[in-house]
Amino acid sequence: MMKPVLTIFIITVCIFILKNSTHGDTQNPSSVRADYILVEKAQKRLTLYAQEKPIKTYEVALGRNPQGPKLAEGDKRTPEGRYIIDARNPDSKYHLSLHISYPNEIDQELTRIAGVSPGGDIMIHGTGEEYAWMGKFHDVVDWTDGCIAVTNEEIEEIWSLVPDGTVIEILP
């Protein structure tokens, strides 16, 4: 009779450990810099790569309307495509932020044809003080206006691992 209770307890502990672990470390992240970022929106996952090998993976929150590519300013969608990290803001409302070079040429052409503004200011950022209380559970609900959010501690790590000019690819 105690076996099912013990099994449930073990499964619960394993889930807790996995949720609070460092996701996907394959190398010591402090010893290597990322040269590529992959964001998989459907999996709500951001992975840093160095020389085609994953070095660190993070769970993310996306724009409030996460399905599909960003179509216009204010649509609350996270863009899809290939961009670069082109700037950083140490004074971000959301702790720290890395600017993504959205809109790219394809985005600009699509929005020009549609007659809408593509918007901008798409970032990878922390939770800031406003959402810091969520901690590791920041990704349960998509809450940004189109950005990619991680915890404050995680953006500090990403900030140190990702140089300006790093390619970021955002997939559906």
C-alpha positions as CSV (number, residue, x, y, z in Angstrom):
1,M,0.0,0.0,0.0
2,M,2.9,2.4,0.7
3,K,4.4,1.7,-2.8
4,P,2.1,4.1,-4.8
5,V,2.6,6.9,-2.2
6,L,6.4,6.4,-2.4
7,T,6.3,6.4,-6.2
8,I,4.3,9.6,-6.3
9,F,6.7,11.2,-3.8
10,I,9.7,10.2,-5.9
11,I,8.1,11.5,-9.1
12,T,7.2,14.8,-7.4
13,V,10.8,15.3,-6.1
14,C,12.2,14.5,-9.5
15,I,10.0,17.1,-11.2
16,F,11.0,19.7,-8.6
17,I,14.7,18.9,-9.1
18,L,14.4,19.1,-12.9
19,K,12.5,22.4,-12.7
20,N,15.1,23.9,-10.5
21,S,18.2,22.4,-12.2
22,T,20.5,24.1,-14.7
23,H,18.8,23.0,-17.9
24,G,21.1,21.2,-20.3
25,D,24.6,22.2,-19.3
26,T,26.9,20.4,-21.6
27,Q,30.0,22.5,-20.9
28,N,31.0,24.8,-18.1
29,P,29.1,28.0,-19.2
30,S,31.6,30.3,-17.5
31,S,34.4,29.1,-19.7
32,V,32.9,29.6,-23.1
33,R,31.0,32.3,-25.0
34,A,27.9,31.7,-27.1
35,D,28.1,32.2,-30.9
36,Y,24.5,31.2,-31.6
37,I,21.1,31.4,-29.8
38,L,18.2,29.2,-30.7
39,V,14.7,30.0,-29.5
40,E,12.0,27.4,-30.0
41,K,8.7,29.1,-29.3
42,A,6.6,26.0,-29.2
43,Q,8.9,24.5,-26.5
44,K,9.3,27.9,-24.8
45,R,13.1,27.2,-24.8
46,L,16.2,29.3,-25.4
47,T,19.5,27.4,-26.0
48,L,22.9,29.0,-26.2
49,Y,25.4,27.3,-28.5
50,A,29.2,27.5,-28.9
51,Q,30.8,25.8,-32.0
52,E,27.5,24.0,-32.7
53,K,27.3,22.5,-29.2
54,P,24.6,23.5,-26.7
55,I,26.1,25.1,-23.6
56,K,23.0,26.2,-21.7
57,T,19.2,26.0,-22.0
58,Y,16.6,28.2,-20.4
59,E,12.8,28.1,-20.1
60,V,11.3,31.3,-21.4
61,A,8.1,33.4,-21.4
62,L,7.1,34.9,-24.7
63,G,4.7,37.5,-26.0
64,R,1.1,37.3,-24.7
65,N,0.0,36.1,-28.2
66,P,2.9,33.6,-28.8
67,Q,1.6,31.6,-31.8
68,G,2.7,32.7,-35.2
69,P,5.2,35.3,-36.4
70,K,5.1,39.0,-35.3
71,L,2.9,40.7,-37.9
72,A,2.6,44.3,-36.7
73,E,3.5,46.6,-33.8
74,G,1.4,45.9,-30.8
75,D,0.3,42.4,-31.7
76,K,2.0,40.9,-28.6
77,R,3.8,38.3,-30.7
78,T,7.4,37.2,-30.5
79,P,9.0,37.5,-34.0
80,E,10.2,34.5,-35.9
81,G,13.3,34.6,-38.1
82,R,17.0,35.1,-38.0
83,Y,18.4,38.2,-36.2
84,I,21.5,39.3,-34.3
85,I,22.0,40.7,-30.8
86,D,22.8,44.2,-31.7
87,A,22.8,46.1,-28.4
88,R,22.4,45.8,-24.6
89,N,20.7,47.8,-21.9
90,P,22.1,47.6,-18.4
91,D,19.4,50.0,-17.1
92,S,16.4,47.9,-18.4
93,K,13.1,48.0,-16.5
94,Y,13.4,44.2,-16.7
95,H,16.8,44.0,-15.0
96,L,19.1,43.6,-18.1
97,S,18.2,43.3,-21.7
98,L,19.8,42.2,-25.0
99,H,18.3,43.9,-28.1
100,I,17.3,41.6,-31.0
101,S,17.7,43.2,-34.5
102,Y,14.0,42.9,-35.3
103,P,12.7,43.8,-37.8
104,N,14.9,42.2,-40.4
105,E,14.6,42.9,-44.2
106,I,11.9,40.2,-44.6
107,D,9.9,41.6,-41.7
108,Q,10.2,45.1,-43.1
109,E,9.0,44.0,-46.6
110,L,6.0,42.0,-45.2
111,T,4.9,44.9,-43.0
112,R,5.4,47.4,-45.9
113,I,3.2,45.3,-48.1
114,A,0.6,45.0,-45.4
115,G,0.8,48.8,-44.7
116,V,1.5,48.4,-41.0
117,S,4.4,49.2,-38.7
118,P,6.6,46.3,-37.7
119,G,7.4,47.8,-34.3
120,G,10.7,47.1,-32.6
121,D,12.3,46.9,-29.1
122,I,12.3,43.1,-29.1
123,M,14.6,41.9,-26.3
124,I,15.8,39.0,-24.3
125,H,15.3,40.3,-20.7
126,G,14.8,39.4,-17.1
127,T,11.7,39.8,-15.0
128,G,12.6,43.0,-13.4
129,E,11.3,43.8,-10.0
130,E,7.6,43.6,-11.2
131,Y,7.7,39.9,-12.0
132,A,10.7,38.7,-9.9
133,W,8.4,37.1,-7.4
134,M,7.6,34.4,-10.1
135,G,11.2,33.1,-10.0
136,K,11.6,29.8,-11.9
137,F,7.9,29.9,-12.7
138,H,8.1,33.0,-14.8
139,D,7.5,30.9,-17.9
140,V,4.1,29.4,-16.8
141,V,2.3,32.3,-18.5
142,D,3.4,34.2,-21.6
143,W,3.4,37.8,-20.3
144,T,5.7,40.0,-22.4
145,D,4.7,42.3,-25.3
146,G,6.7,40.2,-27.7
147,C,10.0,39.8,-25.9
148,I,11.8,36.7,-24.6
149,A,11.9,36.6,-20.8
150,V,14.1,34.6,-18.4
151,T,14.7,35.1,-14.7
152,N,16.9,38.0,-13.5
153,E,19.6,35.5,-12.5
154,E,19.4,33.9,-16.0
155,I,19.7,37.1,-17.9
156,E,22.8,37.9,-15.9
157,E,24.3,34.7,-17.1
158,I,23.1,35.2,-20.7
159,W,24.4,38.8,-20.6
160,S,27.9,37.4,-19.7
161,L,27.9,34.6,-22.2
162,V,26.4,36.4,-25.3
163,P,28.5,39.0,-27.1
164,D,27.0,41.7,-29.3
165,G,26.8,40.3,-32.9
166,T,25.6,36.9,-31.8
167,V,23.1,35.3,-34.2
168,I,19.7,34.5,-32.8
169,E,17.2,32.3,-34.6
170,I,13.6,32.2,-33.4
171,L,11.6,29.3,-34.6
172,P,7.8,28.7,-34.3
